[in-house]
Amino acid sequence: MFSVGCSMFQSLRRINMIRYLIGIDLGTTNSVVYYIDKTKEKPLPELFKVPQLTEAGEISEEELLPSFIYIPDDKELPDGSLNTEWNGKASFCVGEFAKKSSPKVPLKVITSAKSWLCAENIDKNSPVLPWNRNNPEKQLSPVEAIKSILEHIKNAWNYKMASTDKNLSMEKQIIVVTVPASFDTVARELTVKAAAQIDLKIILLEEPQAAFYSWLNNNGEMWRKKVSTGNTILVCDIGGGTTDFSLIKVRDESGNLALERVAVGNHILLGGDNMDLTMAYKVATKINAKNKITLDTYQIHGLTYACREAKEALMADPKAKAQKLTVLGRGSSVIASTISSELSRGEVEETIIDGFFAECALDDAPVDSRRSGFKTFGLKYETDPSITKHLAQFLKTNCKTQEELPNCILFNGGVTKANSIRERITSVITKWANHEIKVLSGTNPDLAVAMGASCYANVREGKGIRIKAGSSYAYYLGIETSMPAVPGFVPPTQGLCVLPIGTEEGSAFDLDYSGLGLIVGENSEFRFYSSKIAREDKFGKIIDDIAKESSIEELPPLAVTLPPTADIPAGSLVPVKLRIEFTETGTLQVWCINEKTKSEWKLDFEVRKDSSSAN
């Protein structure tokens, strides 16, 4: 009894010793850090400016940490060019200088590291990034890339905030890291794994929820007057690399307003980067028509970067003049062959609005163009660039009637800073819904996710309203049907629902299903499936033939090898039951339990799918 009380006391003491609540937006294009200092009289979210290389040998503190990793060849840069105050022997860098280097040496810079955690048919633990570099000594795995970005943030924090007091180091604070709402359990688990490799214990939060927590924080108690019971709020998050949709419902609970996240969209690899590339090809066409010059891959890369800078300047200021663009020539006379062009606001709006946000009907769906029989490995980019069609598909799937379509919308992500884009999206949804759409304002699209993550850490301590969310996926165990052998007929695989959508974090279920066994000393696999649409499926529901369910996808298998013991020799069949846990950090865990010996084994997702073919 004393030991339990002592343990509880130590736990409470640790919580009271924690000074900072840290929120990290681990973005596809940019990462951002906010924190709340609990010792202040009025603890409010504060922006942590991240020290980083902006040029070789030059360090400054910036609001955004570009999620780029530059890995130069040996002797490519002068010795010490990549060193920081906390690393005197750096062989690569994260941040602004890496981003600036991308157009010049694209095969040496890792981009979109987060999205590679969802890539198909690659080993997320093998050095495959930058993609197609074909030099494993100068490549990182997707997990290592995420770890490297987090490690830069951790080291920068410890240098600035904990150099004189190690108790203030990031490892000893509460940390919330955001992920796309569409991340499946494998990608979430890998994010937690990357953080654990640098001694960070993190809590995961979906990015659209984080953006909404930022809006709640900025509005204080006034938020209750800006939405009402029955409202459906669309969080539309369009960043540099991805587009993410979520729906939040406003409900009445005993006379008080309550919030529940009721739907999440797919992981859509479509965003500002696609728009920049589209403008680059448009300008390249102008250059070809005017100068009879065809730009090569490296020049297109540099032009894309220039178009991004021009787009941001033009969309931020309606009165901005056309932006000059410069493309370096190739060969010995680079300066003499420099090519110039320009980009006007009209061209940007036409390219983006008409190309990515064209008006469409609610019944329109993205076009999945016919793919070649041969397909390269890598990221699964969208084939239809129409974000409005992807939005229509999301709302059509999750809103059964016109009345259920959103009443309110909260925009997030750098792309949505442009008034013309917000107006087009709002106009399109208004036509679909046939009712007014209220735009919820008052957040910074670049910073809101990190701010909201720090606010969520505060909410977890009982300070503020919490969005009811739980698991965004339902999970199923695949069970082979026992049937007599029939030539030409493969017995169907049943699906047993072991975790329904909406299951709260911290929940656990014991699966009372007999007939499961593991052979000691041999690798055993379990087939698992998931769905973010099957909201009606409850714990224990059996689906007769899960392969026929189009809304349910198979995950990498869950695998475990039981080591032999003195009591259980190799080759023995051990009967087990399963326990399913949806952890406080937001990940799925599956345990095998032998009730006789009380032994437990955690199953891990086998993410090495067809890795031999990768890269």
C-alpha positions as CSV (number, residue, x, y, z in Angstrom):
1,M,0.0,0.0,0.0
2,F,2.8,2.3,0.9
3,S,4.6,1.7,-2.4
4,V,1.5,2.5,-4.4
5,G,0.9,5.7,-2.5
6,C,4.6,6.6,-2.9
7,S,4.4,6.0,-6.7
8,M,1.3,8.2,-7.0
9,F,3.0,10.9,-5.0
10,Q,6.1,10.8,-7.3
11,S,3.9,11.0,-10.4
12,L,2.1,14.0,-9.0
13,R,5.3,15.6,-8.0
14,R,6.7,15.1,-11.5
15,I,3.6,16.8,-13.1
16,N,4.0,19.7,-10.7
17,M,7.7,20.1,-11.6
18,I,6.9,20.3,-15.3
19,R,7.1,24.0,-16.3
20,Y,6.4,24.0,-20.0
21,L,3.6,22.6,-22.2
22,I,5.1,22.3,-25.7
23,G,3.2,22.0,-29.0
24,I,5.0,21.0,-32.1
25,D,3.5,21.3,-35.6
26,L,5.6,18.7,-37.5
27,G,4.5,20.0,-40.9
28,T,5.1,18.6,-44.3
29,T,6.7,21.9,-45.5
30,N,7.3,23.8,-42.2
31,S,7.5,22.9,-38.6
32,V,6.5,25.3,-35.8
33,V,6.9,25.3,-32.0
34,Y,4.7,27.0,-29.3
35,Y,4.9,26.6,-25.5
36,I,3.0,27.6,-22.4
37,D,4.9,28.6,-19.3
38,K,2.9,27.3,-16.4
39,T,4.7,29.5,-13.9
40,K,3.4,32.7,-15.3
41,E,0.5,34.5,-13.7
42,K,-1.4,34.3,-17.0
43,P,-0.1,31.3,-18.9
44,L,-0.6,31.9,-22.6
45,P,0.8,30.3,-25.7
46,E,4.2,31.8,-26.8
47,L,6.0,31.2,-30.1
48,F,9.4,29.6,-29.9
49,K,11.7,31.0,-32.6
50,V,13.9,28.1,-33.8
51,P,17.7,28.7,-34.3
52,Q,18.7,27.3,-37.6
53,L,21.1,27.7,-40.5
54,T,19.9,30.3,-43.0
55,E,23.1,30.2,-45.0
56,A,26.2,28.1,-44.7
57,G,27.8,29.1,-41.4
58,E,25.1,31.6,-40.6
59,I,22.5,31.0,-37.9
60,S,19.4,33.0,-37.0
61,E,16.1,32.4,-35.1
62,E,13.0,32.0,-37.3
63,E,9.3,31.5,-36.6
64,L,9.2,28.6,-39.1
65,L,11.6,25.7,-39.4
66,P,11.3,24.4,-42.9
67,S,11.0,20.6,-42.8
68,F,13.9,20.1,-45.3
69,I,17.0,18.1,-44.6
70,Y,20.1,18.8,-46.7
71,I,22.7,16.0,-46.8
72,P,25.7,17.3,-48.8
73,D,28.5,15.1,-50.2
74,D,31.8,15.0,-48.3
75,K,33.9,18.1,-48.9
76,E,31.0,19.7,-50.8
77,L,31.0,22.6,-48.3
78,P,33.8,24.2,-46.3
79,D,34.5,22.4,-43.0
80,G,32.1,23.6,-40.2
81,S,29.6,25.1,-42.6
82,L,26.7,23.1,-41.1
83,N,27.8,23.3,-37.4
84,T,25.5,24.8,-34.8
85,E,26.0,25.8,-31.1
86,W,24.9,22.3,-30.1
87,N,26.6,20.2,-32.8
88,G,30.2,21.0,-33.8
89,K,30.4,18.0,-36.2
90,A,27.2,18.3,-38.3
91,S,27.1,16.3,-41.5
92,F,23.6,17.6,-42.5
93,C,21.3,20.4,-41.6
94,V,17.6,21.0,-41.1
95,G,15.7,24.2,-41.9
96,E,16.0,27.3,-44.0
97,F,19.4,26.6,-45.6
98,A,18.3,23.1,-46.5
99,K,15.2,24.6,-48.1
100,K,17.3,27.2,-50.1
101,S,19.6,24.4,-51.2
102,S,16.7,22.3,-52.6
103,P,16.5,24.0,-56.1
104,K,20.3,23.7,-56.6
105,V,20.8,20.1,-55.4
106,P,17.4,18.4,-55.3
107,L,18.8,14.9,-55.0
108,K,20.6,15.9,-51.8
109,V,17.6,17.4,-49.9
110,I,14.8,15.4,-48.1
111,T,11.4,17.0,-48.5
112,S,7.9,15.9,-47.4
113,A,9.5,13.6,-44.8
114,K,6.2,13.2,-42.9
115,S,4.3,11.9,-45.9
116,W,6.9,9.1,-46.5
117,L,5.6,7.5,-43.3
118,C,2.5,6.7,-45.3
119,A,4.3,5.6,-48.5
120,E,3.4,2.2,-49.9
121,N,5.8,-0.6,-50.6
122,I,8.9,0.9,-48.9
123,D,10.7,0.0,-45.7
124,K,10.2,3.1,-43.5
125,N,13.2,2.0,-41.5
126,S,15.6,1.8,-44.4
127,P,17.7,4.7,-45.9
128,V,15.7,5.7,-49.0
129,L,15.6,9.5,-48.7
130,P,16.3,11.6,-50.6
131,W,14.5,9.5,-53.1
132,N,16.5,8.2,-56.0
133,R,19.9,9.4,-54.6
134,N,21.1,5.8,-54.5
135,N,23.7,6.4,-51.9
136,P,22.6,4.8,-48.6
137,E,25.5,6.5,-46.7
138,K,24.0,9.8,-47.6
139,Q,20.4,8.9,-47.1
140,L,18.0,8.5,-44.2
141,S,15.0,6.4,-43.5
142,P,11.6,8.1,-43.2
143,V,11.7,7.4,-39.4
144,E,15.2,8.9,-39.2
145,A,14.2,11.9,-41.2
146,I,11.3,12.7,-38.7
147,K,13.7,12.0,-35.8
148,S,16.2,14.4,-37.3
149,I,13.7,17.3,-37.5
150,L,12.5,16.6,-34.0
151,E,16.1,16.3,-32.8
152,H,16.9,19.8,-34.2
153,I,13.9,21.2,-32.4
154,K,14.9,19.5,-29.2
155,N,18.5,20.6,-29.3
156,A,17.5,24.2,-30.2
157,W,15.1,24.2,-27.3
158,N,17.7,22.8,-24.8
159,Y,20.3,25.3,-26.0
160,K,18.0,28.3,-25.6
161,M,15.8,27.3,-22.7
162,A,17.7,24.7,-20.6
163,S,21.4,25.6,-20.9
164,T,21.5,26.6,-17.2
165,D,18.8,24.3,-15.8
166,K,18.6,20.7,-17.1
167,N,15.1,20.3,-15.5
168,L,13.8,22.6,-18.3
169,S,15.1,20.4,-21.1
170,M,12.5,19.3,-23.6
171,E,12.8,15.7,-22.5
172,K,11.3,16.7,-19.1
173,Q,8.3,18.7,-20.4
174,I,4.9,17.7,-21.8
175,I,5.0,17.6,-25.6
176,V,2.2,17.4,-28.0
177,V,3.1,16.6,-31.7
178,T,0.5,17.1,-34.4
179,V,-0.1,14.6,-37.2
180,P,-2.6,14.6,-40.2
181,A,-6.0,13.4,-39.1
182,S,-5.7,10.9,-41.9
183,F,-2.6,9.2,-40.5
184,D,-3.3,5.5,-39.9
185,T,-2.0,3.7,-36.8
186,V,1.2,2.6,-38.5
187,A,2.2,6.2,-39.4
188,R,1.3,7.4,-35.9
189,E,3.3,4.6,-34.3
190,L,6.3,5.4,-36.4
191,T,6.0,9.1,-35.3
192,V,6.0,8.1,-31.7
193,K,9.0,5.7,-32.4
194,A,11.0,8.5,-34.0
195,A,10.5,10.7,-31.0
196,A,11.3,7.9,-28.5
197,Q,14.7,7.5,-30.3
198,I,15.7,10.9,-29.0
199,D,14.1,10.4,-25.5
200,L,11.0,12.4,-26.2
201,K,7.7,11.0,-24.9
202,I,5.0,12.6,-27.0
203,I,1.2,12.9,-27.2
204,L,-0.3,12.9,-30.7
205,L,-3.0,15.3,-31.8
206,E,-4.7,15.6,-35.2
207,E,-3.8,18.8,-37.0
208,P,-7.3,20.1,-37.8
209,Q,-8.2,19.6,-34.1
210,A,-5.1,21.6,-33.2
211,A,-6.2,24.4,-35.5
212,F,-9.6,24.5,-33.8
213,Y,-8.0,24.5,-30.3
214,S,-6.1,27.6,-31.5
215,W,-9.4,29.2,-32.5
216,L,-11.0,28.4,-29.2
217,N,-8.0,29.9,-27.3
218,N,-8.1,33.1,-29.3
219,N,-11.8,33.5,-28.8
220,G,-12.0,32.7,-25.1
221,E,-15.5,32.3,-23.8
222,M,-16.8,34.2,-26.8
223,W,-16.6,31.0,-28.9
224,R,-19.9,29.9,-27.4
225,K,-21.6,32.9,-29.1
226,K,-20.0,32.3,-32.5
227,V,-21.3,28.7,-32.9
228,S,-24.5,27.1,-31.8
229,T,-26.0,23.6,-31.1
230,G,-26.3,21.6,-34.2
231,N,-23.6,23.4,-36.2
232,T,-21.2,21.3,-38.2
233,I,-17.8,22.9,-38.6
234,L,-15.5,22.1,-41.5
235,V,-11.8,22.5,-40.7
236,C,-10.2,22.9,-44.1
237,D,-6.4,22.6,-43.8
238,I,-4.4,23.2,-47.0
239,G,-0.7,23.3,-46.5
240,G,2.4,23.1,-48.6
241,G,2.3,19.3,-49.2
242,T,-1.1,18.0,-48.0
243,T,-4.8,18.8,-47.7
244,D,-6.7,17.6,-44.6
245,F,-10.4,17.8,-43.9
246,S,-12.2,17.2,-40.6
247,L,-15.8,17.8,-39.4
248,I,-16.5,18.9,-35.8
249,K,-20.1,18.8,-34.5
250,V,-21.4,21.2,-31.8
251,R,-23.7,19.4,-29.4
252,D,-25.8,20.1,-26.4
253,E,-24.8,18.2,-23.2
254,S,-26.9,19.1,-20.2
255,G,-27.4,22.6,-21.4
256,N,-23.7,23.2,-22.2
257,L,-22.1,23.3,-25.6
258,A,-19.8,20.4,-26.4
259,L,-17.6,19.6,-29.3
260,E,-17.0,16.3,-31.1
261,R,-14.8,15.5,-34.1
262,V,-17.1,13.3,-36.2
263,A,-15.2,12.7,-39.5
264,V,-11.7,12.9,-41.0
265,G,-10.7,12.8,-44.7
266,N,-8.1,10.9,-46.6
267,H,-4.4,11.6,-46.7
268,I,-4.4,13.9,-49.8
269,L,-0.9,14.7,-51.2
270,L,-2.0,17.9,-52.8
271,G,-1.2,21.4,-51.7
272,G,0.8,24.5,-52.3
273,D,3.8,22.6,-53.7
274,N,1.6,21.3,-56.5
275,M,0.5,24.9,-57.2
276,D,4.1,26.1,-57.3
277,L,5.1,23.4,-59.7
278,T,2.1,24.1,-62.0
279,M,3.1,27.8,-62.2
280,A,6.7,26.8,-62.9
281,Y,5.6,24.7,-65.9
282,K,3.3,27.5,-67.1
283,V,6.3,30.0,-66.9
284,A,8.5,27.4,-68.6
285,T,6.0,27.2,-71.5
286,K,6.2,31.1,-71.8
287,I,10.0,30.9,-71.9
288,N,9.9,28.2,-74.5
289,A,7.5,30.2,-76.7
290,K,9.5,33.4,-76.4
291,N,13.1,32.2,-76.3
292,K,12.9,28.7,-77.8
293,I,14.6,27.3,-74.7
294,T,13.4,24.1,-73.0
295,L,14.3,24.1,-69.3
296,D,15.7,20.9,-67.8
297,T,14.8,19.2,-64.5
298,Y,17.2,21.3,-62.4
299,Q,16.1,24.6,-63.9
300,I,12.4,23.6,-63.3
301,H,13.3,22.9,-59.7
302,G,14.9,26.4,-59.4
303,L,11.9,28.0,-61.2
304,T,9.5,26.3,-58.9
305,Y,11.2,27.8,-55.8
306,A,11.1,31.3,-57.5
307,C,7.4,30.8,-58.3
308,R,6.7,30.0,-54.7
309,E,8.3,33.2,-53.5
310,A,6.4,35.2,-56.2
311,K,3.1,33.5,-55.4
312,E,3.3,34.4,-51.7
313,A,4.2,38.0,-52.5
314,L,1.4,38.4,-55.0
315,M,-1.3,36.7,-53.0
316,A,-0.4,38.6,-49.8
317,D,-0.9,42.0,-51.5
318,P,-3.6,42.7,-54.1
319,K,-1.7,45.7,-55.3
320,A,1.6,43.9,-55.8
321,K,3.2,44.3,-59.2
322,A,4.3,41.4,-61.4
323,Q,7.2,39.5,-59.8
324,K,10.4,39.1,-61.8
325,L,11.7,35.5,-62.1
326,T,15.2,34.5,-62.9
327,V,16.4,31.0,-64.2
328,L,20.1,30.2,-64.2
329,G,21.5,28.9,-67.4
330,R,23.4,25.6,-67.7
331,G,26.9,25.1,-68.9
332,S,30.1,27.1,-68.7
333,S,28.5,30.5,-69.5
334,V,25.9,30.4,-66.8
335,I,25.6,34.2,-66.2
336,A,25.4,35.0,-69.9
337,S,22.6,32.5,-70.4
338,T,20.5,33.6,-67.5
339,I,16.8,33.6,-68.5
340,S,14.2,36.1,-67.2
341,S,10.5,36.1,-67.0
342,E,7.7,37.4,-64.8
343,L,4.6,36.3,-63.0
344,S,1.5,38.5,-62.5
345,R,-1.2,38.2,-59.9
346,G,-3.7,37.5,-62.6
347,E,-1.7,34.5,-63.8
348,V,-1.4,33.2,-60.3
349,E,-5.1,33.4,-59.5
350,E,-6.0,31.9,-62.9
351,T,-3.6,29.0,-62.3
352,I,-4.6,28.3,-58.8
353,I,-8.3,29.1,-58.7
354,D,-9.2,27.6,-62.0
355,G,-6.8,24.7,-61.8
356,F,-7.2,23.6,-58.1
357,F,-10.5,25.2,-56.9
358,A,-12.8,25.0,-60.0
359,E,-16.5,25.0,-59.2
360,C,-18.0,21.5,-59.3
361,A,-21.1,19.7,-58.1
362,L,-21.4,17.9,-54.8
363,D,-21.7,14.6,-56.7
364,D,-18.4,15.1,-58.6
365,A,-15.6,12.9,-57.5
366,P,-11.8,13.2,-58.2
367,V,-10.8,11.5,-61.4
368,D,-8.4,8.6,-60.8
369,S,-6.7,8.6,-64.2
370,R,-5.7,5.2,-65.7
371,R,-2.3,4.2,-64.4
372,S,0.4,2.4,-66.3
373,G,1.0,-1.3,-65.6
374,F,4.4,-0.2,-64.5
375,K,4.6,2.1,-61.4
376,T,7.5,3.6,-59.6
377,F,7.8,3.3,-55.9
378,G,7.4,6.5,-53.8
379,L,4.7,8.9,-52.6
380,K,1.2,8.3,-53.8
381,Y,0.4,11.7,-55.3
382,E,-3.1,12.6,-56.3
383,T,-3.9,12.3,-60.0
384,D,-6.7,14.9,-59.9
385,P,-5.6,18.3,-58.7
386,S,-9.1,19.6,-58.0
387,I,-9.2,20.2,-54.3
388,T,-12.9,21.1,-54.5
389,K,-13.6,17.6,-55.9
390,H,-11.7,16.0,-53.1
391,L,-13.8,18.2,-50.7
392,A,-17.0,17.2,-52.4
393,Q,-16.1,13.5,-52.0
394,F,-15.3,14.0,-48.3
395,L,-18.6,15.8,-47.6
396,K,-20.7,13.4,-49.7
397,T,-19.3,10.5,-47.8
398,N,-19.8,11.9,-44.3
399,C,-22.9,14.1,-44.7
400,K,-26.0,12.0,-45.4
401,T,-28.3,14.9,-46.1
402,Q,-28.0,18.5,-47.4
403,E,-28.9,19.7,-43.9
404,E,-25.9,17.9,-42.5
405,L,-23.4,19.9,-44.7
406,P,-21.2,22.4,-42.8
407,N,-22.6,25.6,-41.4
408,C,-19.2,27.0,-40.4
409,I,-15.7,26.7,-41.8
410,L,-12.3,27.3,-40.3
411,F,-9.4,27.7,-42.7
412,N,-5.9,26.6,-41.9
413,G,-2.6,26.2,-43.8
414,G,-0.5,28.7,-45.8
415,V,-2.5,28.2,-49.0
416,T,-5.7,29.5,-47.3
417,K,-4.2,32.9,-46.5
418,A,-5.3,34.1,-49.9
419,N,-8.7,35.8,-49.8
420,S,-9.6,34.6,-53.3
421,I,-9.1,30.9,-52.3
422,R,-11.2,31.2,-49.1
423,E,-13.9,33.0,-51.0
424,R,-14.0,30.3,-53.8
425,I,-14.2,27.4,-51.3
426,T,-16.9,29.2,-49.2
427,S,-18.9,30.0,-52.4
428,V,-18.8,26.4,-53.6
429,I,-19.9,24.9,-50.3
430,T,-22.7,27.5,-50.0
431,K,-24.1,26.3,-53.3
432,W,-23.9,22.7,-52.2
433,A,-25.5,23.3,-48.9
434,N,-28.0,25.9,-50.0
435,H,-27.5,27.7,-46.7
436,E,-25.1,30.4,-45.4
437,I,-21.6,29.3,-44.4
438,K,-20.0,31.2,-41.5
439,V,-16.2,31.7,-41.7
440,L,-14.5,31.4,-38.3
441,S,-11.7,33.9,-38.3
442,G,-9.0,34.9,-35.9
443,T,-6.2,32.4,-36.3
444,N,-2.8,32.5,-38.1
445,P,-2.9,29.8,-40.8
446,D,0.9,29.3,-40.5
447,L,1.1,29.1,-36.7
448,A,-2.4,27.9,-35.5
449,V,-1.6,24.2,-35.4
450,A,1.4,24.5,-33.1
451,M,-0.4,27.0,-30.9
452,G,-3.4,24.7,-30.7
453,A,-1.1,21.8,-29.8
454,S,0.2,23.7,-26.7
455,C,-3.4,24.7,-25.8
456,Y,-4.4,21.0,-26.0
457,A,-1.7,20.1,-23.5
458,N,-3.3,22.7,-21.2
459,V,-6.7,21.3,-21.8
460,R,-5.5,17.8,-20.8
461,E,-4.7,19.4,-17.4
462,G,-8.3,20.4,-17.0
463,K,-8.1,24.0,-18.3
464,G,-10.5,24.5,-21.2
465,I,-13.0,22.6,-23.3
466,R,-11.9,19.4,-24.9
467,I,-13.0,18.2,-28.3
468,K,-14.4,14.7,-28.0
469,A,-12.6,12.7,-30.7
470,G,-11.2,9.2,-30.0
471,S,-10.0,6.9,-32.7
472,S,-10.6,8.2,-36.2
473,Y,-10.4,4.6,-37.5
474,A,-12.2,1.3,-36.8
475,Y,-9.9,-1.7,-36.6
476,Y,-10.6,-5.3,-37.4
477,L,-8.9,-8.6,-36.9
478,G,-8.9,-10.9,-39.9
479,I,-9.9,-14.5,-39.1
480,E,-9.6,-17.3,-41.6
481,T,-12.8,-19.2,-42.2
482,S,-12.6,-22.9,-41.4
483,M,-14.1,-24.7,-44.5
484,P,-13.5,-27.9,-46.5
485,A,-11.1,-27.5,-49.4
486,V,-12.9,-26.7,-52.7
487,P,-10.9,-26.5,-55.9
488,G,-10.7,-22.9,-57.3
489,F,-12.4,-21.4,-54.2
490,V,-10.5,-19.5,-51.6
491,P,-12.3,-19.4,-48.2
492,P,-13.3,-15.8,-47.2
493,T,-11.6,-14.0,-44.4
494,Q,-13.9,-12.7,-41.7
495,G,-13.4,-9.4,-40.0
496,L,-13.9,-9.0,-36.3
497,C,-14.3,-5.4,-35.1
498,V,-11.9,-4.9,-32.2
499,L,-11.8,-1.1,-31.9
500,P,-14.8,1.1,-33.1
501,I,-14.5,4.6,-34.5
502,G,-14.6,7.1,-31.7
503,T,-13.0,4.9,-29.0
504,E,-11.5,7.3,-26.4
505,E,-7.8,7.4,-25.7
506,G,-6.8,5.2,-22.7
507,S,-9.4,2.6,-23.6
508,A,-8.7,-1.2,-23.5
509,F,-10.6,-4.2,-24.7
510,D,-10.1,-7.9,-24.0
511,L,-10.9,-10.0,-27.1
512,D,-12.7,-13.1,-25.9
513,Y,-12.1,-15.2,-29.0
514,S,-11.0,-18.8,-28.7
515,G,-8.7,-20.6,-31.1
516,L,-5.8,-18.2,-31.3
517,G,-2.4,-19.6,-30.7
518,L,1.3,-18.7,-31.2
519,I,4.1,-21.1,-31.9
520,V,7.1,-20.4,-29.6
521,G,10.3,-19.5,-31.5
522,E,8.5,-18.8,-34.8
523,N,7.3,-15.6,-36.3
524,S,3.5,-15.4,-36.1
525,E,1.4,-12.9,-38.0
526,F,-2.1,-11.5,-37.6
527,R,-4.0,-9.8,-40.4
528,F,-5.5,-6.4,-39.4
529,Y,-7.8,-4.0,-41.3
530,S,-9.0,-0.5,-40.8
531,S,-11.8,1.9,-41.9
532,K,-12.5,5.5,-41.2
533,I,-16.0,5.3,-42.7
534,A,-17.7,2.3,-40.9
535,R,-19.1,4.3,-38.0
536,E,-21.9,1.8,-37.3
537,D,-19.5,-1.1,-36.6
538,K,-19.4,-1.8,-32.9
539,F,-16.9,-3.9,-30.8
540,G,-17.4,-7.6,-31.6
541,K,-19.2,-7.2,-34.9
542,I,-18.3,-9.9,-37.4
543,I,-18.1,-9.1,-41.2
544,D,-18.4,-12.4,-43.2
545,D,-16.1,-11.5,-46.0
546,I,-14.0,-8.4,-45.2
547,A,-12.3,-8.4,-48.6
548,K,-15.6,-7.4,-50.2
549,E,-15.9,-4.2,-48.1
550,S,-14.6,-1.3,-50.2
551,S,-14.4,1.0,-47.2
552,I,-12.1,-1.3,-45.3
553,E,-8.4,-1.5,-46.1
554,E,-5.8,-4.1,-45.0
555,L,-2.9,-2.9,-42.9
556,P,0.6,-4.4,-42.8
557,P,0.4,-7.6,-40.7
558,L,0.9,-7.6,-37.0
559,A,3.9,-9.8,-36.2
560,V,5.4,-11.3,-33.0
561,T,8.0,-13.9,-32.2
562,L,7.7,-15.6,-28.8
563,P,11.1,-16.4,-27.3
564,P,11.3,-19.9,-25.8
565,T,11.6,-20.1,-22.0
566,A,12.5,-22.8,-19.5
567,D,8.8,-23.7,-19.2
568,I,7.9,-23.3,-22.8
569,P,10.3,-24.9,-25.3
570,A,10.6,-23.8,-29.0
571,G,7.9,-25.3,-31.2
572,S,5.2,-25.3,-28.5
573,L,1.8,-24.0,-29.3
574,V,0.7,-21.4,-26.8
575,P,-3.0,-20.5,-26.6
576,V,-3.4,-16.7,-26.3
577,K,-6.1,-14.1,-26.1
578,L,-5.7,-10.5,-27.4
579,R,-6.0,-7.2,-25.6
580,I,-6.5,-4.1,-27.7
581,E,-5.4,-0.8,-26.3
582,F,-5.9,2.7,-27.7
583,T,-3.2,4.5,-25.8
584,E,-3.1,8.0,-24.3
585,T,-0.6,9.0,-26.9
586,G,-3.2,8.1,-29.7
587,T,-1.7,4.9,-31.0
588,L,-3.1,1.3,-31.3
589,Q,-1.4,-1.5,-29.4
590,V,-2.2,-5.2,-29.6
591,W,-1.1,-7.6,-26.9
592,C,-1.0,-11.4,-26.8
593,I,-1.8,-12.8,-23.4
594,N,-1.3,-16.3,-22.1
595,E,-3.8,-16.6,-19.3
596,K,-2.1,-19.7,-17.7
597,T,1.4,-18.1,-17.3
598,K,0.2,-14.5,-17.4
599,S,2.9,-13.8,-20.0
600,E,2.3,-10.8,-22.4
601,W,3.8,-10.0,-25.8
602,K,3.2,-6.8,-27.7
603,L,2.6,-7.2,-31.5
604,D,4.3,-4.8,-33.8
605,F,3.2,-3.7,-37.3
606,E,5.4,-5.2,-39.9
607,V,6.1,-2.1,-41.9
608,R,8.8,-3.7,-44.2
609,K,6.5,-4.2,-47.2
610,D,8.3,-5.1,-50.4
611,S,11.3,-3.2,-49.2
612,S,13.6,-5.1,-51.4
613,S,12.1,-3.3,-54.4
614,A,12.4,0.1,-52.9
615,N,14.8,2.7,-54.3
